[in-house]
Amino acid sequence: MKQQPKTQAENLFPAAENKPRAAVLLPLPVEKTYDYLVPEKMALAAGDFVEVPFGPRRVTGVVFSAAAEEGGTELPAHKMKTVLRKIETLPPLTAEMLKFLDWVARYTLSPPGLVLKMALSAPEAFTAEPPEILYKKPQQKSDGKITKARQKILDILESGAALSAARLAEKAGCGAGVIRTMLQQNMLEAVEIAPPAPCENPVYHGAELSAEQRRAADELLQHCSTDQHRITLLDGVTGAGKTEVYFEAIAAALASDPSAQVLVLVPEIALTAQFTERFTERFGTPPALWHSVAGRAQRRKIWRGVSEGKTRVVVGARSALFLPFQNLSLIVLDEEHDASYKQEEGGPVYHARDMAAVRGKIEQSPVILVSATPSLETVVNTENGKYNIVRLTGRYAAAELPEIEMIDMRRNPPPERASFISAPLRKALADTLAAGEQALLFLNRRGYAPLTLCRTCGHRMQCPSCTAWLVKHRKFDRLQCHH
C-alpha cells in the first residue's frame, strides 16, 4: 500500500517576453488546449482550475502545461485573452490524473476536452458548499424567559453538543420558531462548521472469516502490500464470500496511509444497496455512492470530498473512475466480467476494466478484479502470468453448491408433440411443486422468430405503438409485441 500521498505539479510557468502564458484544456469537444495570458501576481501550475473566456462564455478549465511547451507559433500578446481567475477553493488535479486523462484521450482517439468533461462531471462542485449552522448552549447566561420547551432544548444541549435546527427541534418536540427566538435572546449560540465529507472516517471492525477466506485474504494482502502496481484476480464461486475477502484489502489500504483513498467499481446501481449495507456494517459508515441516479447535491459533496482527499472510499459505476482522487491507493472491480463496464454511447468509447488497469499503473496502485466467471481477457492474462490470481473454491458457511445436471434431449425427448420440456425436467418440477417449493425456468427467447421481414420490399414488421420488432409465434400463427 502507499506510504506517501501524491504530490502536485509545483513548477510555475515561465514568462514569455515578461508575459506568462498557460495552455488550458476546456471540458468541451475540442482537440487541443488554448493559450491564455496569466495575469500578474497569479501563480499557475499544471492541474490548477481556472475560469477563462471562451467566445461569449466563461468556462472552467484545467491548466495542462505552459503555452511554450505546446510547440506552436506564439501569438502576439495583444491577440490573446487573459485568465479571468484561478479557482482557489479546490486542490489542483494531480500529475497522475492529468497523465491518465491524456492517455485515455490518445488511446480511445477521443477529443481531450470530452475526456476532461467526464472528470468534471459535477460543475456545481466548483462553488464552495455553504457551512452547516449548528446550535449550542452559550457560555453566558441569558435573561430570556424560560419555558418548558426552552428548558427542554437547554437540557438537550447540556452536554455541550451542537445540533442543527432540524435535529434540535425534532428531539425537543418543538417548532423552529422556538429556536429562532432563543437565538435572538442569546439563549442559544450559532456556530458554523464545514459539512463533513461522505465516508470521511471509515473504521474497520473486522469480520469472522472461514479458513479458506483467511488464506485468500492473506494471499491477496501479500499481492497488494508493496508500493507498486499489481493486478490480482479474486476468483471464487458464487457465495464464496469474495466481498469479505477484499474488504480486508480495503481496510489494509486505508490503514497504510491516513490520506489513502479506495475506489470500488460495481456494474449496476442495484448492487450498491446490498454493498452499502455490508460496507456500513464492517466500516461503521456508508461509502460514498457515485452513479448516474445520484442527485446534484450528492454528486457535489462526493466530487469535492474526493478532490479534497477527505472522502476515503467511493463505490460507483464506471464513471467513478474519472473522479479526481488525490491519493488513489487501491482499485477494486467487482463482477469484472460484466458487459456494463463498457461505455459505448454518449462520449468516449472505453472499457472501465481496461482503464482501471491503466489508472492503477499510472497511480502505482494495486488493482483487484473480482468475479465468479472471469472474462476471457482476464483468464488469458492470469495464464500468461501478467495478473496474479487468488481462488476461493467453496461456498461460505453452510451454503452448498447446487447439483447441476445436463439433459440430452436426443435421449430424453419431450413426451408430447410441440412440447419442449423433457421427462426428467417434468419430474423435477413435479417433485419441487409437491414439496411446496418454487421453480424458475429460463428461456433463451420467446416465439419462433424475433424478426419478420417482407421478402419483396424488405419492410420490417414492427409494433404500431412502440416500434419494437414483432415476434412471430408459430403455434398461434401471429405476430406479437412483448413490450
N, C-alpha and C positions, 0 to 999 in steps of 0.2 A: 504494500500500500504506500501511498505517497507520504512523505515526511514533511515536505515544504510546499506551501501554496505557490501557484504560478505567479510570475511577475508580469507587469505590464510593460509595453514598449516605452522607454524613457527618453529616447533621443528627440530633442526638439528639432524642428525643421530648419535647415539653413536658409539664410536670406539670399535672395537672388536680386542683385542690384539694390540692396537695402530694402527690398520688398518681399518678405517671406510669402511663399505660396504653398498651398496644400491641395492634394488630389483627393476629392471627396466622392464616395460612391453613394448613390441615391437608391432607395428601395422602389425603383421603377424599372420597367422592361428596357433597360439601357445596357449597351455592350461595353461601356467604358466609364472611367471616372471623369470628373470635371474639375478643372483647376480654378481655385479661388484665392484671392489675396487674403492674407491673415492680418487683421488689424494690429496696430501697435499695442504692446503690453498684453497680448493674448498668446499664451504658450500652448501650442497644439502638439499632440503626439499621435502616433498610429493607434486607432481604436477609439479616439475621442468622438463623442456625439456632438454634432454641430447643426445649427439651423442656417440654411443658405437660401438665397433667392434662385428660383428656377422658373424662368418665364414670369408670369404674373403671380406665381405662388411662392410660399415659404415652405420649404421641405426640410425635414430632419434626415440627415445622412450621417455617414461614418467616415472619418478620415482614414484613408488607406495608406497613403505614402506622401512623401514630398513631391511636389509637381515636377521638380527637376529629374526625378527618377523615372518618370513615365517615358522619356526618350523622345518626346515630340518637340516641335519648334515652339519656343516660349512666345506667348502672346505679349504684346506691349501692355504695361500695367493699366493704361487708361482704357483698354478694351476689356478688362477683366472685372468681374463682380467680386464683392468682398463678403467674407463670412459674417453673418449677422450676429451670431452669438454662440458661445460654447455652452453646452448643457452640463452644468456643474453638479446637478443632483444625482447623476448616475456615474458609476465607475466605467471606464472605457472597456471596450471588448479586449479580451486577452489576445496576445500574439498568436496563440494556438487557434483561437476562434477565427481570426482573420485568415489564417492559413487553411483552415477547414472550409470556410466559405469559398475561397478561391479554388480549392481543389474540387469541390462539388461542381462549381460552375464549369471548370475545364473538362471534368470527366463526363458530365451529362450534356455538354455542349449547350448550356443554358446561359442567357444573359446574366452576368454577375449581379445586376440590380434585382432580378427576380429571386435569386438565391438569398440576397440580403433581406428581401421583403419577408421571406419565411422566418428569418431570425428576428425581425422587428414586427412580429405579428400582434403585438399589443401596444399600439401607438399611444394609448391613453396613459401608459406607464411612464412616459416622459415627464408628466406633471406629478410633482410630489404629492403623495397622499396626505390629506389633512390629518392633523393629530387627533387622537381619541381623547375626549374630555371625560375625566373621572371625578368623582366627588368623595371627599373625606372629611372627617371631623376636624374643625380648626383647632389651633393651639390655644387661642384665647377664647374665653367665654363670651357669649353674646347676651344682650338684654332682650332678645326676642322672646315672645310668649311661647311657653312650652305647652303643646297639646299632646294628646295621646298618640296621634300619627307622627308628630315630630319627635317625640321621645322614642318611639319605636325605631325611627331612622337613625337616631343618635346611638341607640343601643346596638344596632347592626354594625355601625362603624366604630364601636368602642375598641375593637382590637387593632385599630389603625389601618384597616383595609380601605382600599379605594375602589369604588364601584361606579359603573356607568349609570346614567339616569334611569334607563330602562330596567336594568338589573336591580337597582335600588328600589324603584317603585314596585317591581314585582315582589321582592322579598318583604317589603313593608306593607304591601296591600293598599297602596295609595296611588293618587294620580301624579302626573309630572308637575302639575301646578304647585303642589306642596314643596317639591324640591326647588323649584324656581324661587318661591317666596323665601325659603330658608336661605338660599344663596344671597338674595338681596338683603336679608337681615344679618348677614355674616354668621349664620348658624352652620353653614357648610362652606368648604373651601374647594374650588375647582382647580384641578391640575391637568395639564396637557402632557400626554405621553405618545410616543411614536407607536402606531399599531404594530402588533407582533407579526412577523412573517410566518407564512404557513410552514409547518413542520420545522420549527426553529431549534427545538431541543429534544430530539428523539433519544430515549434511553432504553437500551435493550435489556429485557427482563429474562431472557433465556427461555429455553424450551426443553422438554424431555424428548430426546431423540432415541430411536432404536439403535441397535449396534451397527446395522448397515448404514443408517443415516449418519451416525457419528463418524464412521470410517469414510464415507463420502464427503462429509463436511471438512474433515481434517485434510483429505486429499485436495479438495477444492481450495482451501485456505493456503495450502502449500503452493499451488499454481498462482494464486493471486497475491502472495505475500511480498514479492520483490517489486522494487520500483521500476518496473518495465512493462511493456505491452505484451500481454499473452491472451490468447483466445482459448477458452475451455468450453467444451460441450458437456452439459449435465444431462445425461441420457437416462431416463427412467420410465418405467411403465406408468400408466395412469393410476393415480392413487398411491404412488410410492413415497410421497412426501417431499417432492423436489423443492417446493416453496420453502419449507422449513430449513432445508439444507442451504439454499442460497441466502436465506435470512442471516445465517451465520457469517457469510461473506460480507453482507451489507454491514452487520454490526462491527466486524473487524475493520472495514474501511472507515467507518465513522470514528472508531476508537483510535485509529492510527494518526489522525490529524484533526484538531478542533475545527479546521476550516474545510475538511473534506466534504464533497458532495457526491451523491449517488443518483443515477438515472435508471429507472426500471421501465422498460417499454412493454406494453401489452397490446395485443392485436385488436381488441374490441372494448368499447366503453362498458359493455355489460359485465366484463370481467373485473372492472375496477371496484364494484361494490363488495364482492366477496374478498378481493385482495385487501381493500381498505380495512375491513373488519379484522382480518387476520394480522395485518400490519399493526393496527392500533392495539391489539391485544399483546403483541410482542414488544412494541416500542413505546407504548404509553401515549402516543399522539398519532393522529391520522397523517398520511403522506399528503403532499401537495398534488392534486389531481389536475392534469392538463389534457384537455381534449376539446373537440370542436363544439360540444354542447355546453361547455363551461361559460358562464356569464362574463361580461366585460369586467366587472369588479373583481371576480375571482382570478381571471387571467392577468389583470393588472397587478394584483397582490403577488401572484406566483412569479411573474416576469421580473418584478422589482426585487422580490426576495432572492431569486436565483442570481440576478445581476449583482446584488449587493453581497452575495455569499452567505446570506442568512438562512435561506431555505436549504435544508440538508438533503432531503430525499424527495424526488419528483417521480410520480407514476403517471405515465401518459401514453398517448398514441404516438405514431411515427413522427409527428411534427415536433414533439418534445425534444427530439434530437438536436434541434436548432436553437434551443434556449441558450442564453449567454452565461453559461456556468463559469465561475471564477476558478474553481479547483475541482474539476470533474475527476474523481478518483476511482470510480467503478461504473460500468455499464452492464445492465442485465437485460437480455432479450427473452421474455417468456413466450412460449409457443413460437419459437423462431421459424418454424416451417410455414406459418400462416400466410396465406396469399395477400391478406390485407396490409401487410407491411410494404407492399409495392405501391408507390404513388404513380398513377398513370394519367390523371386528369387535373386540370386547374393549376398547372405550374410545372416546374422541372420534373422529369420522369426519373425516379430513383427508387432503390430498394433499401429500406431502413436497416435491414440486416447488414448489407454491404457497407452502408455509410456509417453504421455503428462501429464496424471493424476499423474503418478509416479514421474516425474521430478518436477511437481508443488508441490507435497508433500515434496520431499527432499529439494527443494529450499524455502519451506514455501511461495509459491506464489499462488495467485488465478488463476483458470483456467476457461475460458468461452467456452462452447460448443454452436455452432450456427447452427441452422437447421430449415427448414420448415417441414421436415419429419424426426424427430429424430430416431435414431437406436433403436431397441428393448432393447438393453442393457441399453441405456441411459434412456429410458422410465421407465424401471423397477427400476433403481437407483433413479429416481425422485419420483416414487410412494413409494419407501421404505424410503424416506427421506435422502438418502445418498447425493443426489445432490439438490441444490436449483433450482428453476425454475422461469423465468420471461417470461410472454407471451405478444405477440402482435397479436391482433385478426383481425385488419382491415388493409387495404392497405393504403399506404401513399398518401397524397394529393387527387387528383380527381380519382385515379385509383380505379376501382371496380373489385370485384371478378367475374369471368365468371360464367354463368349458366351452370350447369352440369346435364345432363340427361342420365340415363341408359336405353338402349333399350333391351327389352326381345325379342330375335329372335324367340321364340316359338309363341309369339303373333303377331310379325311383321316379318314374314319370307320374304326372298328375292322374288320378283315377278317373277323371271326367274330362270330356272334350271342352275346349275353351277355358280350362282351369289352369292356374299356374302354381298352385300350392301342392307340394309333394306330400306323399303319405307320411313320412317321418315328421315334417313340419306340421302337418294337420294334427298328428297325435300329440306333439309337444304343445301345441296351442290348446288342445282339449284338456290335457293334464294341467296346464297352467291355470286355465279358467276354472277347472273343477276344484283346484286348491284355493280359489278366491284371490288369486294374484292377477297381475296385469301383463299384457304382452304388447309389443310395439314392432310393427313391420315397416321396413323402409323400402320404397320403390325408387328405381333409378329415373323413372319418368312416368307420366300418365298419358294414356292414349296410344294409338297406333303410330301416328306420325306427328312430330311437333310443328310441321310446316306444310302448307298446301299451296302449290303454285299452278297457275294456268299454263298448260303446255303451248298454247297459241301465242298469248301476249305477254306471258310472264307475270301477270298480276298476282300479288301476294294476298291471300285471304287473311284479313285482319278484323279485329273486333271493332264494330262501329262506335263503341263507347270509349275505349281506351287505346285503340290501335295496336294492341298486343296480337301476336300471331295466334291464329285459331288452331287448336289441336284436333286432329281427326280421331274419332272413336269409331273403330271398325265395327264393334259389336252392335252399336246403336245406329251406325251409318249417319253420323252427324259431325259438324264442326262445333267446337265448344271453347269458350274463353275461360281460363282458370283464374283470372284475376277478379 
